[in-house]
Every structure is written in C-alpha cells, then in structure tokens.
Amino acid sequence: MTANDRIQEDISEMDFDRSAILAAFLAESAEALHQVEHDLLELESNPADHELLHDIFRVAHTIKGNASALDLGALAGFAHVVEDLLEVLRNEESQITPALISLLLKATDALRVLVPEAVAGSAQLSPEQQELRKQIAHEVQQRSERVIKTEFTGSKATVGNSVAIGGANARRTLRADIEKLDSMLNLTGEIAITQGRLRKLVEGLDPEVSRELLEVHNEVERLYMGLQEQVMNIRMVPVGPLFRQFVRTVRDLSQGHGKQARLEVHGADVEIDTTVLEHLKDPILHMVRNAIDHGLENPEDRKAKGKEACGVITLSAEHSAGSILVKVRDDGAGFNRAKIAQKAKALGLIGDSEWIPEQQLYRLVFQAGFSTAEAVSDLSGRGVGMDVVQRNIDALRGSIDVQSEDGKGTTITIRLPLTLAIIEGFAVQCGGDTFIIPLDFVTECVELTQSVLADGNNILNLREQALPYLSLRDVFGCTGQRPARENVVVVQAGGLQAGIAVDALIGASQAVIKPLGKALQQIAGIAGSTILGDGRVGLILDVPGLLNTVMQSNPQPLARA
C-alpha cells in the first residue's frame, strides 16, 4: 500500500487529524518540489535521462492524488495538467528543449505557491496561475491527440508522516519540530553549566571525601558528552540541498543578462547545524548574483580571453578545525581594484592618496551603499547586497576572506561555526569580569612586556611583525587596578590579525551561548553571554567587531595572517 493509499484510507475514517495530514502533505510536497527543480535542471543537461522524467512524473502524480484526497480541487486540477504534459513526454519520448524546461520550472514554482495556499484554504487559482495552466494544456494538446492517461498505478513518491516504507532493513525516519531540537540543545547546555558548578563544589571538599564523588562525576560527564554529541548530530543537515537550489538561480539570471553560466557543487554531503544553514541562504544568493553581474564576462569577451563561453560558479563546503568553510568561486574577470578604490575614495572610505592592501580594499565592497555598477539593474547598482552578506555572517559569528586574481576569478571564503548554541571558548579576565573569546579566533597568547612593545601606540613587535592591539580594559571601562603585567591574546578573523590585551588568562572551556538583553544588544564588541561555572555571567566577545575597532583606531593596516 502506497502512502497515497494510506492517506485516502485515513480520510475515509470518521476520526482523523486533518491538520496533521495537511502539515505532512505541505512538508513532503515542499521537499519533493525542490527535488523536481533539481531534476529538471539535470534533465536540461541530460535530455536522454528518462529516469529523471519518470521521477518528476511520480511527484506530480502524487501531489495530484493527495490533493484530490484532501479535497483541494484547484491544486489537484493544476497538478493534473502538469501530470498530463509529463505523461506525453514519457510516452512520446519527445525532445526536451530549454523552452519546455522553462515551462515546467514555471509550473514547479506555481505548485510551490499553490500547495501552501490550498492548505491555508484557498479554493481558486490566481489569474496568473490560470494562464499558466492554459499554456500547459495547450502544450499537451499540441504534442498529442490521443487520450492522455491520468492515472499511474506505479507511484512510489511518498507523502505521509515521513516514515520510510520497505522491508525489515528500511531506514526509519521521523520528522521533528526544530523548536523541540532547540529546546533539547538548550537543556544539554544547562546540564553543562550545572556540571561545571558541581565539579567546583566537589573539588572544594576534603580529598578523601571527594575522590569517589569525582569518579562518579567523571562518569556522568562522559555520558553527558555522548548525549550532547547525539543531540548535535540530530541537528546536522547536509549543505547539498541548499547549494543545489542555486542551480536554478544561476541558470535564470545568466540567461536574463546575456551571459552563460553553470553552477558546480562540491562537498554536498558536508553537514552543518540546521540553524546556521537557514542563515546562509541569503548571503550565498547575494554572492552568486554579484558573481554573475560583476564577475563573469559576456560570452564574446570570454572567448577573446581564451576562456570557455560558459562561465563556472562553484559552491563548495568543507570542515576545517571545528568550523565549516563555504566557498563561492567564479572564473570571471576578478575584482577590479581600480574601480573599488575609486568608489571608496568617492564615498570617503579612504583618502585620495591613501593605499591599503588588497585584502582590506576588497572588504570595502561589504560596506552598506557600496557598488561599482555604472547603472542600476535588477542585479546591482543600489549598493544593497554584499552588506547583507557581512551582516548575516557577523550574526553567525563567522568571518569572510576574499581572494581575487585579475582575469582568473574571485573566491570568497566564509568561515562559520558548526553550531550557534555551544562554542569552545577561551576565558580571560579584566577588572574582575570574565570574557569569553571564541576559540576559533585565537591563534596564540603572549605576555605584554617591554620587549614586545614597538614604537607607537598600541603596537606590538611579534616576531619582527607589527601587530596592532587594543586593551579590553579600556574598551569596556573595566574597574579595578591594572595589573603590573598584562597578557595579549592574538586573534585572527577574515585573514587579519590583532591582539587583545587582558588582565589574566583563565583557559579554554565550553560555553553555552545565551541571548543578550535589549539593553546590551547594541554594545559593540559583544556577541552574546554565557553562564560561568560559578554561576556568574560572562560576556562573549565579537572578535570581528573588535578588529573593526582596531582598524578605526590604527591608521596603519592590520597584519595579514
């Protein structure tokens, strides 16, 4: 019995939860339509792959059947004509043309809108949807004069409660509300805080009394770490489905602007926390749009340079030292240093005669209002887009690095934490307050002595390299007497290095991130808070924000990492 049959059987009963069935139908249809879009784009490149066409047909048939069972007439009727067209293509083995793929992509977009509208209670098609239905029906009529079969008994697409169907070896899956997963992760964080406090209490007891307690506590910690790892794994999802959504974006935007481009995806199986992935979609979209508009040349220009007429945009992901690296690369013309410098001077971001290293110059494109486009278009020209990238990546506690080579292309690398809930932090102290520096940003620690101080304000001589630094005590106005000897934590973000002077180093520990109250959200240099082992609140530093402070207070460039 298929999932479609089960739904219809459930509906025939008097006592059923319609809202739960609708929710399952909505979620499964959304996933299936994402796959249909991917399959259609694959079919455009490989029109002889009839298995792709069969898979697309099965989804349309399943949506139609389930919509009929749920009495969603308008949706069922639209899906029916889409199914008719796919049936003709399957039976006639008609040539798959780009125009036909475009029509089916429009139908997929329409279904994406129609499914939630139908579930919400809408019973009619919009004028645009009615017109698209007529276009599809006309295409069917042109391609076939025989009676189109409207039932396909071999459907294998599933809609239901996300439990895989099969034999004893079938993999069992279950949908879970992301809020429940957030709650589970939050609880594991609370356990970590309580365990830290308990360990301090046990360590303060008489050694003879505490020895056995510590043994038990160590075993509890071992079990907790296993539980936390499992909770984290549940939240991890592959980046592939997100990356593949941009295949359509690249196709449509390049065709609409007289360019040729294709998208390549690497590292699709790399996994990342689902919350991080949600916040990654907009930055990637803006970078892809920017690559098509500013990076890739017209086909004629590419041929003149000895390149293929079709440009390549590559999305890749990989794990690196407890973080994830997401790279957006194009093989276009590269960043135009002269144009960027000219615009930066016009906006007053740099002086008329000032020269800054390429890395810092390229980072200016992430400033709000910055655009080198000569005319406003639907892709660029308003200075909105790359600043969104910077804001979103900052919100994710990430960093951005830009590498560009004239005539060969640009690579933008985003470094992100694997999760937003728990971090490995390095605790430091200033004036009695404890601050947490995300460990991913920390490269080393040095003692602030006269031997490392260089000429000039707040400059260190670190292995014969000038390193700007700031005093955390001065930034946040920490009270108490300044120690006779301070320490400097050397941090790196976006390929740049600087130092943070602190009173004392405490050491590495796990920190559970807590949101800031409204009164603290606008304070520069603070990314969040955490509960320390002694029950006090510790502030988590915003390292990229502090580096911006160093850049503004030091006219000479930051050290390159």
C-alpha positions as CSV (number, residue, x, y, z in Angstrom):
1,M,0.0,0.0,0.0
2,T,1.4,3.4,-1.0
3,A,1.4,6.5,1.2
4,N,-1.2,7.9,-1.1
5,D,-3.5,4.9,-0.5
6,R,-2.9,5.3,3.3
7,I,-3.9,8.9,3.3
8,Q,-7.1,8.2,1.4
9,E,-7.9,5.3,3.8
10,D,-7.3,7.6,6.8
11,I,-9.6,10.2,5.3
12,S,-12.4,7.7,4.9
13,E,-12.4,7.2,8.7
14,M,-14.5,9.5,10.9
15,D,-11.8,10.2,13.4
16,F,-8.7,11.6,11.8
17,D,-6.4,14.6,12.4
18,R,-6.8,16.6,9.2
19,S,-4.4,19.3,10.4
20,A,-1.7,16.7,10.9
21,I,-2.3,15.2,7.5
22,L,-2.2,18.7,5.9
23,A,1.0,19.5,7.7
24,A,2.6,16.3,6.4
25,F,1.4,17.0,2.9
26,L,2.8,20.5,3.0
27,A,6.2,19.5,4.2
28,E,6.6,16.5,1.9
29,S,5.4,18.4,-1.1
30,A,7.9,21.2,-0.5
31,E,10.8,18.7,-0.3
32,A,9.5,16.9,-3.4
33,L,9.2,20.1,-5.4
34,H,12.8,21.1,-4.5
35,Q,13.9,17.8,-5.9
36,V,11.8,18.3,-9.0
37,E,13.5,21.6,-9.7
38,H,16.9,19.9,-9.4
39,D,15.8,17.1,-11.7
40,L,14.5,19.5,-14.3
41,L,17.8,21.3,-14.4
42,E,19.6,18.0,-14.7
43,L,17.2,16.9,-17.4
44,E,18.1,20.1,-19.4
45,S,21.7,19.0,-19.4
46,N,20.9,15.3,-20.0
47,P,17.7,15.2,-22.0
48,A,18.1,11.4,-22.7
49,D,17.9,10.5,-19.0
50,H,14.3,9.2,-19.0
51,E,14.6,8.1,-15.4
52,L,14.7,11.7,-14.3
53,L,11.4,12.3,-16.3
54,H,9.8,9.3,-14.5
55,D,10.8,10.7,-11.1
56,I,9.3,14.1,-11.9
57,F,6.1,12.5,-13.2
58,R,5.8,10.5,-10.0
59,V,5.9,13.6,-7.8
60,A,3.3,15.4,-10.0
61,H,1.0,12.4,-9.8
62,T,1.4,12.1,-6.0
63,I,0.7,15.7,-5.4
64,K,-2.4,15.5,-7.6
65,G,-3.6,12.3,-5.9
66,N,-3.1,13.6,-2.4
67,A,-4.7,17.0,-3.3
68,S,-7.7,15.1,-4.6
69,A,-8.0,13.0,-1.4
70,L,-7.8,16.1,0.7
71,D,-10.4,17.8,-1.4
72,L,-8.1,20.6,-2.6
73,G,-9.7,20.9,-6.0
74,A,-7.8,23.9,-7.6
75,L,-4.4,22.4,-6.6
76,A,-5.5,18.9,-7.9
77,G,-6.6,20.4,-11.2
78,F,-3.4,22.3,-11.8
79,A,-1.2,19.3,-10.9
80,H,-3.4,17.2,-13.3
81,V,-2.4,19.2,-16.4
82,V,1.2,19.2,-15.3
83,E,1.0,15.4,-15.0
84,D,-0.6,15.3,-18.5
85,L,2.3,17.1,-20.0
86,L,4.8,14.8,-18.3
87,E,2.9,11.8,-19.4
88,V,3.1,12.9,-23.0
89,L,6.8,13.4,-22.7
90,R,7.3,10.0,-21.2
91,N,5.2,8.1,-23.8
92,E,6.4,10.0,-26.9
93,E,10.0,10.4,-25.8
94,S,9.7,14.0,-27.1
95,Q,12.8,16.1,-27.4
96,I,13.4,18.1,-24.2
97,T,14.1,21.7,-25.1
98,P,15.2,24.6,-22.9
99,A,11.8,26.3,-23.6
100,L,10.0,23.1,-22.3
101,I,12.2,23.0,-19.2
102,S,11.4,26.7,-18.6
103,L,7.7,25.9,-18.8
104,L,8.0,23.0,-16.3
105,L,10.1,25.2,-14.0
106,K,7.3,27.8,-14.0
107,A,4.8,25.0,-13.2
108,T,7.0,23.9,-10.3
109,D,7.1,27.5,-9.0
110,A,3.4,27.7,-9.2
111,L,3.0,24.4,-7.3
112,R,5.3,25.8,-4.6
113,V,2.8,28.6,-4.2
114,L,-0.4,26.6,-4.7
115,V,0.3,23.9,-2.1
116,P,0.5,26.2,0.9
117,E,-2.3,28.4,-0.4
118,A,-4.5,25.3,-0.8
119,V,-3.6,24.0,2.7
120,A,-4.5,27.5,4.1
121,G,-7.9,27.3,2.5
122,S,-7.6,29.0,-0.9
123,A,-10.0,27.3,-3.4
124,Q,-9.2,29.2,-6.6
125,L,-6.3,29.8,-9.0
126,S,-5.0,33.3,-9.4
127,P,-5.2,34.8,-13.0
128,E,-1.5,34.2,-13.5
129,Q,-1.9,30.5,-12.4
130,Q,-4.9,30.1,-14.7
131,E,-3.0,31.5,-17.6
132,L,-0.1,29.1,-16.9
133,R,-2.5,26.2,-16.7
134,K,-3.8,27.1,-20.2
135,Q,-0.3,27.3,-21.5
136,I,0.5,23.8,-20.2
137,A,-2.8,22.4,-21.5
138,H,-2.1,24.0,-25.0
139,E,1.4,22.3,-24.9
140,V,-0.3,19.0,-24.2
141,Q,-2.8,19.4,-27.0
142,Q,0.0,20.3,-29.5
143,R,2.0,17.2,-28.6
144,S,-0.7,14.6,-28.5
145,E,-4.1,14.0,-30.0
146,R,-4.8,10.8,-28.1
147,V,-6.4,10.4,-24.7
148,I,-3.9,11.1,-22.0
149,K,-3.7,8.6,-19.2
150,T,-4.3,10.3,-15.9
151,E,-3.7,7.5,-13.5
152,F,-0.4,5.9,-12.9
153,T,-0.6,2.9,-10.5
154,G,3.2,2.6,-10.0
155,S,3.6,5.8,-8.0
156,K,6.4,5.5,-5.5
157,A,6.6,9.0,-4.2
158,T,5.7,9.3,-0.5
159,V,3.6,11.7,1.4
160,G,2.7,11.0,5.0
161,N,4.5,11.0,8.3
162,S,8.0,10.7,6.9
163,V,8.4,7.1,8.0
164,A,10.2,5.2,5.2
165,I,8.3,2.2,3.8
166,G,10.0,-1.0,2.9
167,G,11.2,-4.3,4.3
168,A,12.8,-5.0,7.6
169,N,16.0,-3.3,6.5
170,A,14.3,0.0,5.5
171,R,15.7,3.1,7.3
172,R,13.2,4.6,9.7
173,T,13.0,8.4,9.8
174,L,10.8,10.8,11.8
175,R,10.0,14.5,11.4
176,A,10.8,16.7,14.4
177,D,9.9,20.3,15.1
178,I,13.1,22.4,15.1
179,E,11.9,24.2,18.2
180,K,11.9,20.9,20.1
181,L,15.5,20.3,18.9
182,D,16.4,23.8,20.1
183,S,14.9,23.0,23.5
184,M,16.9,19.8,23.7
185,L,20.1,21.5,22.9
186,N,19.3,24.3,25.4
187,L,18.8,21.6,28.1
188,T,22.1,20.0,27.4
189,G,23.7,23.4,27.7
190,E,22.0,23.9,31.1
191,I,23.4,20.5,32.2
192,A,26.9,21.5,31.1
193,I,26.6,24.7,33.3
194,T,25.3,22.8,36.3
195,Q,28.0,20.1,35.9
196,G,30.7,22.8,36.0
197,R,29.3,24.2,39.2
198,L,29.0,20.8,40.7
199,R,32.7,19.9,39.8
200,K,33.9,23.1,41.6
201,L,31.9,22.2,44.7
202,V,33.2,18.6,44.7
203,E,36.8,19.8,44.2
204,G,36.4,22.0,47.2
205,L,35.7,19.1,49.5
206,D,38.2,17.1,51.5
207,P,40.2,14.9,49.1
208,E,39.3,11.7,51.0
209,V,35.6,12.6,50.7
210,S,35.7,13.9,47.2
211,R,37.7,11.1,45.5
212,E,34.7,8.8,45.0
213,L,32.4,11.7,44.1
214,L,34.8,12.8,41.4
215,E,34.9,9.4,39.9
216,V,31.1,9.3,39.7
217,H,31.1,12.8,38.3
218,N,33.6,12.0,35.6
219,E,31.4,9.1,34.5
220,V,28.3,11.4,34.4
221,E,30.3,13.9,32.3
222,R,31.3,11.1,29.9
223,L,27.7,10.1,29.5
224,Y,26.7,13.7,29.1
225,M,29.2,14.3,26.3
226,G,27.8,11.4,24.5
227,L,24.3,12.7,24.8
228,Q,25.3,16.2,23.7
229,E,27.1,14.8,20.6
230,Q,23.9,12.8,19.7
231,V,21.7,15.9,20.1
232,M,24.1,17.9,17.9
233,N,24.2,15.2,15.3
234,I,20.4,15.3,15.1
235,R,20.5,19.0,14.2
236,M,23.2,18.5,11.5
237,V,22.0,18.5,7.9
238,P,23.9,18.3,4.6
239,V,24.5,21.6,2.6
240,G,23.8,19.9,-0.7
241,P,20.1,20.6,-0.9
242,L,20.7,24.3,-0.2
243,F,23.6,24.6,-2.7
244,R,21.5,22.9,-5.4
245,Q,18.8,25.5,-5.1
246,F,21.1,28.0,-6.7
247,V,21.4,25.9,-9.9
248,R,18.1,27.5,-11.0
249,T,19.2,30.9,-9.8
250,V,22.4,30.8,-11.9
251,R,20.5,29.5,-15.0
252,D,17.8,32.1,-14.9
253,L,20.0,35.1,-14.0
254,S,22.7,34.4,-16.6
255,Q,20.1,33.8,-19.4
256,G,18.3,37.0,-18.4
257,H,21.5,39.1,-18.7
258,G,23.0,37.7,-21.8
259,K,25.6,35.5,-20.1
260,Q,26.3,31.8,-20.0
261,A,26.9,30.2,-16.6
262,R,26.6,26.9,-14.8
263,L,26.9,26.0,-11.2
264,E,29.1,23.3,-9.8
265,V,28.7,21.9,-6.3
266,H,31.4,20.3,-4.2
267,G,31.1,18.9,-0.7
268,A,27.4,18.5,-0.9
269,D,27.5,15.8,1.9
270,V,29.2,18.2,4.4
271,E,26.9,18.7,7.4
272,I,26.1,21.8,9.4
273,D,23.7,22.9,12.1
274,T,20.3,23.5,10.6
275,T,20.0,27.0,12.1
276,V,23.3,28.0,10.6
277,L,22.2,26.7,7.2
278,E,19.0,28.7,7.4
279,H,21.0,31.9,7.8
280,L,23.4,31.0,5.0
281,K,20.9,31.2,2.1
282,D,20.7,35.0,1.7
283,P,24.5,35.5,1.8
284,I,25.1,32.9,-0.9
285,L,22.3,34.3,-3.0
286,H,23.8,37.8,-3.0
287,M,27.3,36.4,-3.7
288,V,26.0,34.4,-6.6
289,R,24.2,37.4,-8.0
290,N,27.3,39.5,-7.6
291,A,29.4,36.9,-9.4
292,I,27.1,36.9,-12.4
293,D,26.9,40.7,-12.6
294,H,30.4,41.8,-11.7
295,G,32.5,38.6,-12.2
296,L,31.5,36.7,-15.2
297,E,32.2,38.3,-18.6
298,N,30.0,38.1,-21.7
299,P,30.5,35.0,-23.9
300,E,32.3,37.0,-26.6
301,D,34.7,38.6,-24.1
302,R,35.4,35.2,-22.5
303,K,36.2,33.7,-25.9
304,A,38.5,36.6,-26.7
305,K,40.4,35.8,-23.5
306,G,40.7,32.2,-24.4
307,K,38.1,31.0,-21.9
308,E,35.0,28.9,-22.5
309,A,31.9,30.9,-23.4
310,C,30.1,29.4,-20.4
311,G,31.4,30.7,-17.0
312,V,31.5,28.5,-13.9
313,I,30.4,29.4,-10.4
314,T,31.4,26.9,-7.8
315,L,29.9,26.4,-4.4
316,S,31.9,24.2,-2.0
317,A,31.9,23.2,1.6
318,E,34.4,21.5,3.9
319,H,35.2,21.1,7.5
320,S,38.2,22.8,8.9
321,A,39.4,22.9,12.6
322,G,36.0,22.8,14.1
323,S,34.4,25.2,11.6
324,I,32.9,24.9,8.2
325,L,34.4,26.7,5.2
326,V,31.9,27.7,2.5
327,K,33.5,29.0,-0.7
328,V,31.9,30.9,-3.6
329,R,34.2,31.0,-6.6
330,D,33.8,32.3,-10.2
331,D,36.2,32.1,-13.1
332,G,35.4,35.6,-14.3
333,A,37.4,38.8,-14.5
334,G,38.2,39.2,-10.8
335,F,37.7,42.2,-8.6
336,N,38.5,45.5,-10.3
337,R,40.9,47.1,-7.8
338,A,40.9,50.4,-9.6
339,K,37.1,50.7,-9.6
340,I,36.8,49.7,-6.0
341,A,39.5,52.2,-4.9
342,Q,37.8,55.0,-7.0
343,K,34.4,54.3,-5.4
344,A,35.9,54.0,-1.9
345,K,37.5,57.5,-2.3
346,A,34.3,58.9,-3.6
347,L,32.5,57.6,-0.5
348,G,35.2,58.9,1.8
349,L,36.2,55.4,3.0
350,I,39.9,56.0,2.1
351,G,41.9,59.1,1.4
352,D,42.7,60.4,-2.1
353,S,46.3,59.4,-1.8
354,E,45.9,56.5,0.6
355,W,47.0,53.0,-0.4
356,I,45.7,49.9,1.5
357,P,46.4,46.2,1.0
358,E,44.2,44.3,-1.4
359,Q,42.5,42.3,1.4
360,Q,41.3,45.4,3.2
361,L,40.3,47.1,-0.1
362,Y,38.2,44.1,-1.2
363,R,36.5,44.1,2.2
364,L,35.1,47.6,1.4
365,V,32.6,46.0,-1.0
366,F,30.8,44.7,2.0
367,Q,30.1,48.3,3.2
368,A,26.4,49.4,3.0
369,G,25.8,51.5,-0.1
370,F,29.0,50.4,-1.8
371,S,28.6,49.5,-5.5
372,T,30.8,49.8,-8.6
373,A,27.9,49.2,-11.0
374,E,27.6,52.1,-13.5
375,A,23.8,51.7,-13.8
376,V,21.1,50.3,-11.6
377,S,19.7,47.0,-12.7
378,D,17.7,44.1,-11.2
379,L,21.0,42.6,-10.2
380,S,23.0,45.5,-8.8
381,G,23.7,49.2,-8.6
382,R,21.9,50.2,-5.4
383,G,24.7,49.2,-3.0
384,V,22.5,46.7,-1.3
385,G,23.5,43.0,-1.2
386,M,27.1,42.5,-0.1
387,D,26.5,44.4,3.1
388,V,23.7,41.9,3.8
389,V,26.4,39.2,3.4
390,Q,28.6,40.9,6.0
391,R,25.7,41.4,8.5
392,N,24.5,37.8,8.2
393,I,28.0,36.3,8.6
394,D,28.7,38.6,11.6
395,A,25.4,37.4,13.1
396,L,26.6,33.8,12.7
397,R,30.0,34.6,14.4
398,G,31.7,34.0,11.1
399,S,34.3,35.7,9.0
400,I,34.9,36.5,5.3
401,D,38.0,36.3,3.3
402,V,38.3,37.5,-0.3
403,Q,40.9,36.3,-2.8
404,S,40.9,37.6,-6.4
405,E,43.2,37.3,-9.4
406,D,42.8,39.6,-12.3
407,G,41.4,37.8,-15.3
408,K,41.1,34.5,-13.5
409,G,38.3,35.0,-11.0
410,T,37.4,35.5,-7.4
411,T,37.0,33.2,-4.4
412,I,35.0,34.4,-1.3
413,T,35.6,32.1,1.7
414,I,33.2,32.2,4.6
415,R,34.2,30.5,7.9
416,L,31.3,29.6,10.1
417,P,30.9,27.7,13.4
418,L,29.3,24.3,13.2
419,T,26.6,25.4,15.7
420,L,25.3,28.6,17.2
421,A,24.4,27.1,20.6
422,I,27.6,25.9,22.1
423,I,31.2,27.1,21.4
424,E,34.6,26.3,22.6
425,G,35.8,29.4,24.3
426,F,38.9,30.9,25.8
427,A,38.2,32.7,29.1
428,V,40.1,35.8,30.0
429,Q,39.7,38.3,32.9
430,C,39.6,42.1,33.1
431,G,39.0,44.1,36.3
432,G,37.1,41.2,37.9
433,D,34.9,40.5,34.9
434,T,35.2,37.3,32.8
435,F,35.1,37.4,29.0
436,I,34.9,34.6,26.5
437,I,36.8,34.7,23.2
438,P,35.6,32.1,20.7
439,L,38.5,29.6,20.4
440,D,38.3,29.5,16.6
441,F,39.6,33.1,16.5
442,V,42.5,32.5,18.9
443,T,46.0,31.8,17.5
444,E,48.3,32.3,20.4
445,C,48.9,34.2,23.7
446,V,51.9,36.4,24.6
447,E,53.0,38.3,27.7
448,L,52.8,42.1,27.3
449,T,56.3,43.1,28.2
450,Q,58.6,45.9,27.2
451,S,60.4,43.5,24.8
452,V,57.3,43.1,22.6
453,L,56.2,46.7,22.7
454,A,57.0,48.6,19.5
455,D,57.3,52.3,18.9
456,G,53.9,53.9,18.5
457,N,50.6,53.5,20.3
458,N,49.2,50.0,20.8
459,I,51.6,48.3,18.5
460,L,53.4,45.0,19.3
461,N,56.5,43.6,17.8
462,L,55.5,40.0,17.3
463,R,58.4,38.1,15.7
464,E,59.5,41.2,13.8
465,Q,56.0,41.9,12.6
466,A,53.9,44.9,13.7
467,L,50.7,43.8,15.4
468,P,48.1,46.3,16.5
469,Y,46.3,45.6,19.7
470,L,43.6,47.0,22.0
471,S,43.1,46.9,25.7
472,L,39.9,45.1,26.7
473,R,40.0,47.1,30.0
474,D,39.9,50.4,28.1
475,V,37.2,49.2,25.6
476,F,34.7,48.2,28.2
477,G,35.9,50.6,31.0
478,C,36.7,47.7,33.5
479,T,37.2,48.9,37.0
480,G,39.9,47.9,39.4
481,Q,43.7,48.3,39.4
482,R,45.5,47.5,36.2
483,P,47.9,44.5,36.8
484,A,51.7,45.1,36.7
485,R,51.9,42.7,33.7
486,E,49.2,42.1,31.2
487,N,48.7,39.3,28.6
488,V,47.8,39.6,24.9
489,V,45.5,37.1,23.1
490,V,46.4,37.2,19.4
491,V,43.2,36.7,17.3
492,Q,42.6,36.2,13.6
493,A,39.4,37.0,11.6
494,G,38.9,37.4,7.9
495,G,42.6,36.8,7.3
496,L,43.6,39.7,9.6
497,Q,45.4,39.6,13.0
498,A,45.3,41.8,16.0
499,G,45.9,41.5,19.8
500,I,43.5,41.9,22.7
501,A,45.3,42.9,26.0
502,V,43.7,41.4,29.1
503,D,44.5,41.2,32.8
504,A,44.7,37.4,33.1
505,L,44.3,34.2,31.1
506,I,41.9,31.6,32.5
507,G,41.9,29.0,29.9
508,A,39.7,27.0,27.4
509,S,36.3,25.8,28.3
510,Q,32.9,25.1,26.7
511,A,30.5,28.0,26.7
512,V,26.7,27.8,26.2
513,I,25.6,30.9,24.3
514,K,22.7,32.9,25.8
515,P,21.0,35.8,24.1
516,L,21.7,39.3,25.2
517,G,19.0,41.5,26.7
518,K,17.8,44.5,24.7
519,A,20.0,46.9,26.7
520,L,23.2,45.1,25.7
521,Q,22.4,44.1,22.1
522,Q,23.7,47.4,20.7
523,I,27.0,47.3,22.5
524,A,29.9,46.9,20.0
525,G,32.2,44.1,20.6
526,I,29.8,41.8,22.5
527,A,28.3,38.8,20.6
528,G,26.4,37.1,23.5
529,S,26.6,35.9,27.0
530,T,27.1,32.6,28.9
531,I,26.8,31.3,32.5
532,L,30.1,30.6,34.1
533,G,30.9,27.6,36.3
534,D,30.5,29.7,39.4
535,G,27.0,31.0,38.3
536,R,28.2,34.4,37.2
537,V,27.5,35.8,33.7
538,G,30.4,36.0,31.2
539,L,30.3,38.1,28.0
540,I,31.3,36.5,24.7
541,L,33.4,38.8,22.6
542,D,32.6,39.7,19.0
543,V,36.1,39.3,17.6
544,P,35.3,40.7,14.0
545,G,33.7,43.7,15.7
546,L,36.7,44.3,17.9
547,L,39.0,44.1,14.8
548,N,37.0,46.8,13.2
549,T,37.7,48.9,16.3
550,V,41.4,48.3,15.9
551,M,41.1,49.3,12.2
552,Q,39.4,52.6,13.1
553,S,41.9,53.5,15.8
554,N,45.0,52.4,14.0
555,P,45.7,54.1,10.6
556,Q,48.3,51.5,9.6
557,P,47.0,48.3,8.1
558,L,46.3,45.2,10.3
559,A,48.8,42.4,10.0
560,R,48.0,39.7,7.4
561,A,47.5,36.2,8.9
